[in-house]
Amino acid sequence: MNNKHYLTLALLICFFPIALCSGCSEKKDENSTASTQQSNPIQNDAATESKTQKKQNISNKPPVMLQGDDVVMATVNDEKITLFDLEFGLERMLGKTNPKIKDTKTRKNALKNLVLSKTLSQEYEKEITPEKKLRIDKKIKLYREELLVTEYLKQHARPDPVSKELIERYYHEHPEEYGAQTLQSYEMISTTRPMDAKEKDIFLAVLKYGAQTDDWDNFYRTLKRRSYPVVYRKINLNDKSLHKTIGIIIKKLVLKEVSPVIPLNNRLHIVRLENEMTVPPKPLSEVEDSIRRSLRPIQLKKAIKIAKEQVLKKNTIIYHY
């Protein structure tokens, strides 16, 4: 219902009781009313003119119209395609700032597409079943609600600006996102061949005591002099050749701690966390803009949540299930 109808209805509601009352008064004293009307012709004319003017003001109120919607570009079986339809379609396809929107050839092709779309939709409406039509109408209603929700949130979900304090707090709470890391280097001694039970027992006894030294390089050379089949190498967790099982075990080591002997594929392995180095994050000045960009969606999400909570509080909602 447009504004004209709303105003007319409002006037009827307001003046209808008054008319009834005046009617009652007329029945009680018709002669008095008639003489009053005759004795005040100027007043009656002014009242009549005022009512007429009000009606004209209501009827003369221009209807709401979108820019370009009164310019008909084409018709398909008497259904209009307007300039607004064309401009809106071009903006959806190309974007508002695309210079091709003004290109004559582009506009002609876009209008042809709108005509084709209108024709196809009309043809389908002729053959569509009532159930399918109802489903489409439901989808249209849901899509309309989505558009209204989007526009509502644009107006009411105003995110707080990303402050300097918020940026600094996020930077200190998530240093790993900006390059901070702890690098570990390990030493590993492994056997190069299977051992029989006796040889293995002796070797394990040697490892139990010898591996506690801080100088693993010298410990390895001692093992080699005693003809143990071993190899020594330095590794880190990013080493692609490192077996997954070994990686899981050594992750738990603290600085200078030695792992238990790890039997794997008929070989024995023992690992020590030799060194740890902490790499600081990039300076805040270098990543401040990046943090601000990443926090904007978070602030918007918070604002949307608040807007949703507020609108739910001020409306009556009943779940029927």
BALOBA-1460 file (C-alpha; in Angstrom, 3 decimals):
// residues 321
<rec num="1" residu="m" x="0.000" y="0.000" z="0.000"/>
<rec num="2" residu="n" x="1.494" y="3.422" z="-0.982"/>
<rec num="3" residu="n" x="1.677" y="6.575" z="1.115"/>
<rec num="4" residu="k" x="-1.450" y="7.989" z="-0.535"/>
<rec num="5" residu="h" x="-3.587" y="5.082" z="0.650"/>
<rec num="6" residu="y" x="-2.090" y="5.168" z="4.134"/>
<rec num="7" residu="l" x="-2.887" y="8.877" z="4.503"/>
<rec num="8" residu="t" x="-6.421" y="8.458" z="3.151"/>
<rec num="9" residu="l" x="-7.096" y="5.615" z="5.583"/>
<rec num="10" residu="a" x="-5.720" y="7.686" z="8.448"/>
<rec num="11" residu="l" x="-8.001" y="10.596" z="7.580"/>
<rec num="12" residu="l" x="-11.028" y="8.286" z="7.430"/>
<rec num="13" residu="i" x="-10.192" y="6.802" z="10.825"/>
<rec num="14" residu="c" x="-9.735" y="10.253" z="12.336"/>
<rec num="15" residu="f" x="-12.824" y="11.948" z="10.872"/>
<rec num="16" residu="f" x="-15.331" y="9.063" z="10.823"/>
<rec num="17" residu="p" x="-16.203" y="9.300" z="14.578"/>
<rec num="18" residu="i" x="-16.538" y="13.073" z="14.259"/>
<rec num="19" residu="a" x="-18.943" y="12.649" z="11.354"/>
<rec num="20" residu="l" x="-21.071" y="10.271" z="13.415"/>
<rec num="21" residu="c" x="-21.238" y="12.696" z="16.298"/>
<rec num="22" residu="s" x="-22.177" y="15.594" z="14.054"/>
<rec num="23" residu="g" x="-24.879" y="13.394" z="12.495"/>
<rec num="24" residu="c" x="-26.354" y="12.752" z="15.921"/>
<rec num="25" residu="s" x="-26.339" y="16.443" z="16.616"/>
<rec num="26" residu="e" x="-28.129" y="17.139" z="13.352"/>
<rec num="27" residu="k" x="-30.897" y="14.687" z="14.231"/>
<rec num="28" residu="k" x="-31.466" y="16.446" z="17.528"/>
<rec num="29" residu="d" x="-31.693" y="19.917" z="16.079"/>
<rec num="30" residu="e" x="-31.876" y="19.995" z="12.271"/>
<rec num="31" residu="n" x="-33.416" y="23.436" z="12.135"/>
<rec num="32" residu="s" x="-30.719" y="24.874" z="14.393"/>
<rec num="33" residu="t" x="-27.954" y="23.348" z="12.285"/>
<rec num="34" residu="a" x="-29.520" y="24.582" z="9.049"/>
<rec num="35" residu="s" x="-29.869" y="28.120" z="10.382"/>
<rec num="36" residu="t" x="-26.278" y="28.028" z="11.632"/>
<rec num="37" residu="q" x="-25.040" y="26.956" z="8.193"/>
<rec num="38" residu="q" x="-27.076" y="29.736" z="6.565"/>
<rec num="39" residu="s" x="-25.842" y="32.331" z="9.053"/>
<rec num="40" residu="n" x="-22.103" y="31.365" z="8.489"/>
<rec num="41" residu="p" x="-21.676" y="30.870" z="4.714"/>
<rec num="42" residu="i" x="-18.102" y="32.234" z="4.712"/>
<rec num="43" residu="q" x="-17.035" y="29.836" z="7.481"/>
<rec num="44" residu="n" x="-18.639" y="26.887" z="5.678"/>
<rec num="45" residu="d" x="-16.951" y="27.788" z="2.407"/>
<rec num="46" residu="a" x="-13.570" y="28.036" z="4.174"/>
<rec num="47" residu="a" x="-14.025" y="24.615" z="5.774"/>
<rec num="48" residu="t" x="-15.016" y="23.078" z="2.453"/>
<rec num="49" residu="e" x="-12.044" y="24.680" z="0.742"/>
<rec num="50" residu="s" x="-9.705" y="23.414" z="3.484"/>
<rec num="51" residu="k" x="-10.941" y="19.845" z="3.057"/>
<rec num="52" residu="t" x="-10.589" y="20.079" z="-0.709"/>
<rec num="53" residu="q" x="-7.058" y="21.408" z="-0.351"/>
<rec num="54" residu="k" x="-6.104" y="18.520" z="1.948"/>
<rec num="55" residu="k" x="-7.432" y="15.999" z="-0.550"/>
<rec num="56" residu="q" x="-5.502" y="17.667" z="-3.346"/>
<rec num="57" residu="n" x="-2.301" y="17.651" z="-1.279"/>
<rec num="58" residu="i" x="-2.690" y="13.925" z="-0.685"/>
<rec num="59" residu="s" x="-3.477" y="13.130" z="-4.310"/>
<rec num="60" residu="n" x="-0.704" y="15.402" z="-5.619"/>
<rec num="61" residu="k" x="2.028" y="13.770" z="-3.530"/>
<rec num="62" residu="p" x="4.458" y="12.293" z="-6.074"/>
<rec num="63" residu="p" x="4.946" y="8.512" z="-5.927"/>
<rec num="64" residu="v" x="8.329" y="7.120" z="-4.985"/>
<rec num="65" residu="m" x="10.262" y="6.307" z="-8.139"/>
<rec num="66" residu="l" x="13.763" y="5.044" z="-8.750"/>
<rec num="67" residu="q" x="15.952" y="7.123" z="-11.007"/>
<rec num="68" residu="g" x="15.534" y="5.946" z="-14.591"/>
<rec num="69" residu="d" x="12.585" y="3.696" z="-13.809"/>
<rec num="70" residu="d" x="10.268" y="5.969" z="-15.798"/>
<rec num="71" residu="v" x="12.358" y="5.583" z="-18.971"/>
<rec num="72" residu="v" x="11.262" y="2.527" z="-20.945"/>
<rec num="73" residu="m" x="14.083" y="0.886" z="-22.902"/>
<rec num="74" residu="a" x="12.135" y="-2.124" z="-24.208"/>
<rec num="75" residu="t" x="8.926" y="-4.064" z="-23.685"/>
<rec num="76" residu="v" x="8.373" y="-7.806" z="-23.751"/>
<rec num="77" residu="n" x="4.689" y="-8.613" z="-24.147"/>
<rec num="78" residu="d" x="3.796" y="-5.250" z="-22.569"/>
<rec num="79" residu="e" x="6.154" y="-5.814" z="-19.624"/>
<rec num="80" residu="k" x="8.608" y="-2.941" z="-19.352"/>
<rec num="81" residu="i" x="12.378" y="-2.975" z="-19.121"/>
<rec num="82" residu="t" x="13.473" y="0.423" z="-17.832"/>
<rec num="83" residu="l" x="16.660" y="2.427" z="-17.806"/>
<rec num="84" residu="f" x="16.998" y="1.595" z="-14.122"/>
<rec num="85" residu="d" x="16.898" y="-2.128" z="-14.955"/>
<rec num="86" residu="l" x="19.635" y="-1.636" z="-17.536"/>
<rec num="87" residu="e" x="21.887" y="0.442" z="-15.272"/>
<rec num="88" residu="f" x="21.422" y="-1.962" z="-12.376"/>
<rec num="89" residu="g" x="22.228" y="-4.954" z="-14.578"/>
<rec num="90" residu="l" x="25.381" y="-3.296" z="-15.896"/>
<rec num="91" residu="e" x="26.551" y="-2.437" z="-12.386"/>
<rec num="92" residu="r" x="26.022" y="-6.022" z="-11.257"/>
<rec num="93" residu="m" x="27.974" y="-7.417" z="-14.204"/>
<rec num="94" residu="l" x="30.774" y="-4.858" z="-14.496"/>
<rec num="95" residu="g" x="30.871" y="-2.861" z="-11.274"/>
<rec num="96" residu="k" x="29.897" y="0.769" z="-10.746"/>
<rec num="97" residu="t" x="33.253" y="2.250" z="-11.709"/>
<rec num="98" residu="n" x="33.867" y="0.208" z="-14.853"/>
<rec num="99" residu="p" x="34.124" y="2.604" z="-17.840"/>
<rec num="100" residu="k" x="32.510" y="-0.014" z="-20.099"/>
<rec num="101" residu="i" x="29.152" y="0.860" z="-18.495"/>
<rec num="102" residu="k" x="29.003" y="3.896" z="-20.793"/>
<rec num="103" residu="d" x="30.039" y="1.978" z="-23.902"/>
<rec num="104" residu="t" x="27.212" y="1.944" z="-26.480"/>
<rec num="105" residu="k" x="27.881" y="-1.583" z="-27.694"/>
<rec num="106" residu="t" x="28.071" y="-2.907" z="-24.144"/>
<rec num="107" residu="r" x="24.770" y="-1.256" z="-23.262"/>
<rec num="108" residu="k" x="23.048" y="-2.679" z="-26.353"/>
<rec num="109" residu="n" x="24.260" y="-6.185" z="-25.532"/>
<rec num="110" residu="a" x="23.183" y="-5.792" z="-21.919"/>
<rec num="111" residu="l" x="19.710" y="-4.676" z="-23.012"/>
<rec num="112" residu="k" x="19.452" y="-7.687" z="-25.342"/>
<rec num="113" residu="n" x="20.343" y="-9.938" z="-22.422"/>
<rec num="114" residu="l" x="17.640" y="-8.335" z="-20.289"/>
<rec num="115" residu="v" x="15.097" y="-8.844" z="-23.081"/>
<rec num="116" residu="l" x="16.114" y="-12.482" z="-23.421"/>
<rec num="117" residu="s" x="15.931" y="-12.979" z="-19.666"/>
<rec num="118" residu="k" x="12.488" y="-11.391" z="-19.502"/>
<rec num="119" residu="t" x="11.258" y="-13.526" z="-22.421"/>
<rec num="120" residu="l" x="12.517" y="-16.756" z="-20.897"/>
<rec num="121" residu="s" x="10.989" y="-15.977" z="-17.515"/>
<rec num="122" residu="q" x="7.634" y="-15.160" z="-19.096"/>
<rec num="123" residu="e" x="7.652" y="-18.380" z="-21.102"/>
<rec num="124" residu="y" x="8.446" y="-20.453" z="-18.049"/>
<rec num="125" residu="e" x="5.667" y="-18.802" z="-16.055"/>
<rec num="126" residu="k" x="3.221" y="-20.118" z="-18.666"/>
<rec num="127" residu="e" x="4.218" y="-23.734" z="-18.070"/>
<rec num="128" residu="i" x="5.319" y="-23.748" z="-14.447"/>
<rec num="129" residu="t" x="3.321" y="-25.829" z="-11.980"/>
<rec num="130" residu="p" x="1.714" y="-24.110" z="-8.981"/>
<rec num="131" residu="e" x="4.059" y="-25.953" z="-6.623"/>
<rec num="132" residu="k" x="7.180" y="-24.841" z="-8.492"/>
<rec num="133" residu="k" x="5.882" y="-21.288" z="-8.653"/>
<rec num="134" residu="l" x="5.322" y="-21.337" z="-4.914"/>
<rec num="135" residu="r" x="8.869" y="-22.598" z="-4.366"/>
<rec num="136" residu="i" x="10.277" y="-19.816" z="-6.530"/>
<rec num="137" residu="d" x="8.176" y="-17.233" z="-4.694"/>
<rec num="138" residu="k" x="9.562" y="-18.568" z="-1.406"/>
<rec num="139" residu="k" x="13.117" y="-18.232" z="-2.721"/>
<rec num="140" residu="i" x="12.383" y="-14.679" z="-3.842"/>
<rec num="141" residu="k" x="11.081" y="-13.880" z="-0.371"/>
<rec num="142" residu="l" x="14.182" y="-15.351" z="1.265"/>
<rec num="143" residu="y" x="16.470" y="-13.458" z="-1.114"/>
<rec num="144" residu="r" x="14.577" y="-10.246" z="-0.352"/>
<rec num="145" residu="e" x="15.106" y="-10.878" z="3.357"/>
<rec num="146" residu="e" x="18.820" y="-11.401" z="2.743"/>
<rec num="147" residu="l" x="19.029" y="-8.044" z="0.965"/>
<rec num="148" residu="l" x="17.127" y="-6.329" z="3.771"/>
<rec num="149" residu="v" x="19.382" y="-7.914" z="6.392"/>
<rec num="150" residu="t" x="22.463" y="-6.777" z="4.481"/>
<rec num="151" residu="e" x="21.191" y="-3.205" z="4.260"/>
<rec num="152" residu="y" x="20.113" y="-3.217" z="7.916"/>
<rec num="153" residu="l" x="23.530" y="-4.352" z="9.083"/>
<rec num="154" residu="k" x="25.198" y="-1.716" z="6.912"/>
<rec num="155" residu="q" x="23.188" y="0.912" z="8.779"/>
<rec num="156" residu="h" x="23.274" y="-0.505" z="12.305"/>
<rec num="157" residu="a" x="26.375" y="-2.717" z="12.594"/>
<rec num="158" residu="r" x="29.016" y="-0.019" z="12.810"/>
<rec num="159" residu="p" x="32.333" y="-1.603" z="13.807"/>
<rec num="160" residu="d" x="34.599" y="0.183" z="16.238"/>
<rec num="161" residu="p" x="37.796" y="1.481" z="14.639"/>
<rec num="162" residu="v" x="40.900" y="-0.656" z="15.054"/>
<rec num="163" residu="s" x="42.804" y="1.226" z="17.732"/>
<rec num="164" residu="k" x="46.552" y="1.350" z="18.292"/>
<rec num="165" residu="e" x="46.103" y="-0.492" z="21.594"/>
<rec num="166" residu="l" x="44.172" y="-3.292" z="19.901"/>
<rec num="167" residu="i" x="46.885" y="-3.677" z="17.270"/>
<rec num="168" residu="e" x="49.638" y="-3.843" z="19.891"/>
<rec num="169" residu="r" x="47.756" y="-6.404" z="21.977"/>
<rec num="170" residu="y" x="47.163" y="-8.650" z="18.984"/>
<rec num="171" residu="y" x="50.825" y="-8.317" z="17.967"/>
<rec num="172" residu="h" x="52.079" y="-9.427" z="21.391"/>
<rec num="173" residu="e" x="49.527" y="-12.244" z="21.679"/>
<rec num="174" residu="h" x="50.313" y="-13.726" z="18.238"/>
<rec num="175" residu="p" x="54.049" y="-13.203" z="17.625"/>
<rec num="176" residu="e" x="54.290" y="-16.430" z="15.618"/>
<rec num="177" residu="e" x="52.115" y="-14.858" z="12.903"/>
<rec num="178" residu="y" x="54.809" y="-12.248" z="12.338"/>
<rec num="179" residu="g" x="57.920" y="-14.370" z="12.178"/>
<rec num="180" residu="a" x="58.595" y="-15.259" z="15.808"/>
<rec num="181" residu="q" x="59.723" y="-18.851" z="16.231"/>
<rec num="182" residu="t" x="61.971" y="-21.118" z="18.225"/>
<rec num="183" residu="l" x="64.496" y="-23.061" z="16.182"/>
<rec num="184" residu="q" x="65.903" y="-26.311" z="17.595"/>
<rec num="185" residu="s" x="68.987" y="-28.156" z="16.460"/>
<rec num="186" residu="y" x="69.510" y="-31.819" z="17.412"/>
<rec num="187" residu="e" x="72.334" y="-34.335" z="17.410"/>
<rec num="188" residu="m" x="71.537" y="-37.924" z="16.493"/>
<rec num="189" residu="i" x="73.623" y="-41.094" z="16.698"/>
<rec num="190" residu="s" x="72.273" y="-44.097" z="14.785"/>
<rec num="191" residu="t" x="73.468" y="-47.626" z="14.162"/>
<rec num="192" residu="t" x="74.125" y="-48.532" z="10.539"/>
<rec num="193" residu="r" x="73.211" y="-52.223" z="10.703"/>
<rec num="194" residu="p" x="71.253" y="-54.697" z="12.841"/>
<rec num="195" residu="m" x="72.978" y="-55.985" z="15.997"/>
<rec num="196" residu="d" x="72.752" y="-59.380" z="17.638"/>
<rec num="197" residu="a" x="71.443" y="-59.554" z="21.193"/>
<rec num="198" residu="k" x="74.855" y="-59.549" z="22.917"/>
<rec num="199" residu="e" x="76.238" y="-56.687" z="20.834"/>
<rec num="200" residu="k" x="73.050" y="-54.746" z="21.332"/>
<rec num="201" residu="d" x="73.133" y="-55.112" z="25.138"/>
<rec num="202" residu="i" x="76.732" y="-53.887" z="25.300"/>
<rec num="203" residu="f" x="75.960" y="-50.966" z="23.000"/>
<rec num="204" residu="l" x="72.917" y="-49.933" z="25.034"/>
<rec num="205" residu="a" x="75.002" y="-49.957" z="28.210"/>
<rec num="206" residu="v" x="77.574" y="-47.691" z="26.548"/>
<rec num="207" residu="l" x="74.845" y="-45.323" z="25.380"/>
<rec num="208" residu="k" x="73.232" y="-45.178" z="28.812"/>
<rec num="209" residu="y" x="76.288" y="-43.566" z="30.369"/>
<rec num="210" residu="g" x="78.180" y="-42.041" z="27.470"/>
<rec num="211" residu="a" x="75.236" y="-40.142" z="25.997"/>
<rec num="212" residu="q" x="74.985" y="-37.918" z="29.079"/>
<rec num="213" residu="t" x="78.112" y="-35.997" z="28.030"/>
<rec num="214" residu="d" x="77.799" y="-32.502" z="26.545"/>
<rec num="215" residu="d" x="80.338" y="-33.288" z="23.833"/>
<rec num="216" residu="w" x="78.473" y="-35.657" z="21.523"/>
<rec num="217" residu="d" x="80.962" y="-35.169" z="18.744"/>
<rec num="218" residu="n" x="83.700" y="-36.602" z="20.936"/>
<rec num="219" residu="f" x="81.340" y="-39.339" z="22.181"/>
<rec num="220" residu="y" x="80.688" y="-40.370" z="18.589"/>
<rec num="221" residu="r" x="84.413" y="-40.545" z="17.816"/>
<rec num="222" residu="t" x="84.866" y="-42.765" z="20.885"/>
<rec num="223" residu="l" x="82.190" y="-45.145" z="19.586"/>
<rec num="224" residu="k" x="83.889" y="-45.259" z="16.196"/>
<rec num="225" residu="r" x="87.274" y="-46.068" z="17.761"/>
<rec num="226" residu="r" x="85.616" y="-48.995" z="19.510"/>
<rec num="227" residu="s" x="84.328" y="-50.161" z="16.126"/>
<rec num="228" residu="y" x="80.645" y="-49.650" z="16.829"/>
<rec num="229" residu="p" x="78.650" y="-49.386" z="13.569"/>
<rec num="230" residu="v" x="77.322" y="-45.862" z="14.125"/>
<rec num="231" residu="v" x="76.806" y="-42.610" z="12.254"/>
<rec num="232" residu="y" x="76.463" y="-39.085" z="13.650"/>
<rec num="233" residu="r" x="74.520" y="-36.177" z="12.170"/>
<rec num="234" residu="k" x="72.836" y="-32.934" z="13.125"/>
<rec num="235" residu="i" x="69.136" y="-32.613" z="12.387"/>
<rec num="236" residu="n" x="66.169" y="-30.285" z="12.862"/>
<rec num="237" residu="l" x="62.417" y="-30.758" z="12.790"/>
<rec num="238" residu="n" x="62.214" y="-29.465" z="9.228"/>
<rec num="239" residu="d" x="64.517" y="-32.218" z="7.992"/>
<rec num="240" residu="k" x="62.460" y="-34.021" z="5.320"/>
<rec num="241" residu="s" x="64.429" y="-37.241" z="5.762"/>
<rec num="242" residu="l" x="63.536" y="-37.386" z="9.465"/>
<rec num="243" residu="h" x="61.237" y="-40.292" z="10.295"/>
<rec num="244" residu="k" x="57.856" y="-39.215" z="11.677"/>
<rec num="245" residu="t" x="58.227" y="-41.356" z="14.815"/>
<rec num="246" residu="i" x="61.562" y="-39.750" z="15.676"/>
<rec num="247" residu="g" x="60.111" y="-36.294" z="15.056"/>
<rec num="248" residu="i" x="57.240" y="-36.900" z="17.484"/>
<rec num="249" residu="i" x="59.598" y="-38.097" z="20.238"/>
<rec num="250" residu="i" x="62.212" y="-35.360" z="19.970"/>
<rec num="251" residu="k" x="59.624" y="-32.565" z="19.920"/>
<rec num="252" residu="k" x="59.137" y="-33.195" z="23.641"/>
<rec num="253" residu="l" x="62.817" y="-32.793" z="24.544"/>
<rec num="254" residu="v" x="64.039" y="-29.799" z="26.509"/>
<rec num="255" residu="l" x="67.452" y="-28.241" z="26.002"/>
<rec num="256" residu="k" x="70.335" y="-30.761" z="26.455"/>
<rec num="257" residu="e" x="67.898" y="-33.593" z="27.174"/>
<rec num="258" residu="v" x="68.664" y="-37.008" z="25.623"/>
<rec num="259" residu="s" x="65.899" y="-39.127" z="24.149"/>
<rec num="260" residu="p" x="65.387" y="-42.785" z="25.015"/>
<rec num="261" residu="v" x="66.852" y="-45.234" z="22.514"/>
<rec num="262" residu="i" x="64.494" y="-45.380" z="19.534"/>
<rec num="263" residu="p" x="64.382" y="-48.767" z="17.758"/>
<rec num="264" residu="l" x="63.274" y="-48.299" z="14.157"/>
<rec num="265" residu="n" x="63.698" y="-50.520" z="11.081"/>
<rec num="266" residu="n" x="66.320" y="-52.742" z="12.778"/>
<rec num="267" residu="r" x="68.349" y="-49.681" z="13.695"/>
<rec num="268" residu="l" x="68.863" y="-47.897" z="17.020"/>
<rec num="269" residu="h" x="68.677" y="-44.107" z="17.297"/>
<rec num="270" residu="i" x="69.378" y="-41.705" z="20.131"/>
<rec num="271" residu="v" x="68.843" y="-37.937" z="19.916"/>
<rec num="272" residu="r" x="69.800" y="-34.907" z="22.007"/>
<rec num="273" residu="l" x="68.439" y="-31.367" z="21.833"/>
<rec num="274" residu="e" x="71.683" y="-29.503" z="21.335"/>
<rec num="275" residu="n" x="70.566" y="-25.905" z="20.974"/>
<rec num="276" residu="e" x="67.537" y="-23.613" z="20.852"/>
<rec num="277" residu="m" x="67.395" y="-20.216" z="19.218"/>
<rec num="278" residu="t" x="64.485" y="-17.789" z="19.498"/>
<rec num="279" residu="v" x="63.780" y="-15.653" z="16.446"/>
<rec num="280" residu="p" x="61.875" y="-12.446" z="17.340"/>
<rec num="281" residu="p" x="58.868" y="-11.266" z="15.319"/>
<rec num="282" residu="k" x="59.149" y="-8.536" z="12.724"/>
<rec num="283" residu="p" x="59.011" y="-5.011" z="14.168"/>
<rec num="284" residu="l" x="55.501" y="-3.766" z="14.871"/>
<rec num="285" residu="s" x="56.000" y="-0.844" z="12.497"/>
<rec num="286" residu="e" x="56.427" y="-3.298" z="9.603"/>
<rec num="287" residu="v" x="53.290" y="-5.334" z="10.292"/>
<rec num="288" residu="e" x="50.943" y="-2.706" z="11.771"/>
<rec num="289" residu="d" x="48.958" y="-2.206" z="8.548"/>
<rec num="290" residu="s" x="48.659" y="-5.948" z="8.055"/>
<rec num="291" residu="i" x="47.306" y="-6.387" z="11.590"/>
<rec num="292" residu="r" x="44.823" y="-3.564" z="11.069"/>
<rec num="293" residu="r" x="43.504" y="-5.220" z="7.903"/>
<rec num="294" residu="s" x="43.148" y="-8.571" z="9.654"/>
<rec num="295" residu="l" x="41.331" y="-7.036" z="12.639"/>
<rec num="296" residu="r" x="38.739" y="-5.101" z="10.634"/>
<rec num="297" residu="p" x="36.659" y="-8.220" z="9.818"/>
<rec num="298" residu="i" x="36.849" y="-9.228" z="13.489"/>
<rec num="299" residu="q" x="35.557" y="-5.818" z="14.579"/>
<rec num="300" residu="l" x="32.794" y="-6.023" z="11.975"/>
<rec num="301" residu="k" x="31.823" y="-9.485" z="13.208"/>
<rec num="302" residu="k" x="31.535" y="-8.137" z="16.767"/>
<rec num="303" residu="a" x="29.398" y="-5.225" z="15.591"/>
<rec num="304" residu="i" x="27.098" y="-7.561" z="13.653"/>
<rec num="305" residu="k" x="26.707" y="-9.761" z="16.721"/>
<rec num="306" residu="i" x="25.745" y="-6.771" z="18.870"/>
<rec num="307" residu="a" x="23.261" y="-5.527" z="16.249"/>
<rec num="308" residu="k" x="21.644" y="-8.968" z="16.071"/>
<rec num="309" residu="e" x="21.343" y="-9.204" z="19.852"/>
<rec num="310" residu="q" x="19.790" y="-5.735" z="20.071"/>
<rec num="311" residu="v" x="17.200" y="-6.366" z="17.364"/>
<rec num="312" residu="l" x="16.223" y="-9.692" z="18.941"/>
<rec num="313" residu="k" x="15.671" y="-8.010" z="22.312"/>
<rec num="314" residu="k" x="13.248" y="-5.392" z="20.993"/>
<rec num="315" residu="n" x="11.051" y="-7.807" z="19.027"/>
<rec num="316" residu="t" x="8.571" y="-10.457" z="20.142"/>
<rec num="317" residu="i" x="9.756" y="-13.885" z="19.011"/>
<rec num="318" residu="i" x="7.929" y="-17.167" z="19.609"/>
<rec num="319" residu="y" x="9.230" y="-20.561" z="18.463"/>
<rec num="320" residu="h" x="6.416" y="-22.972" z="17.572"/>
<rec num="321" residu="y" x="8.082" y="-26.362" z="17.661"/>
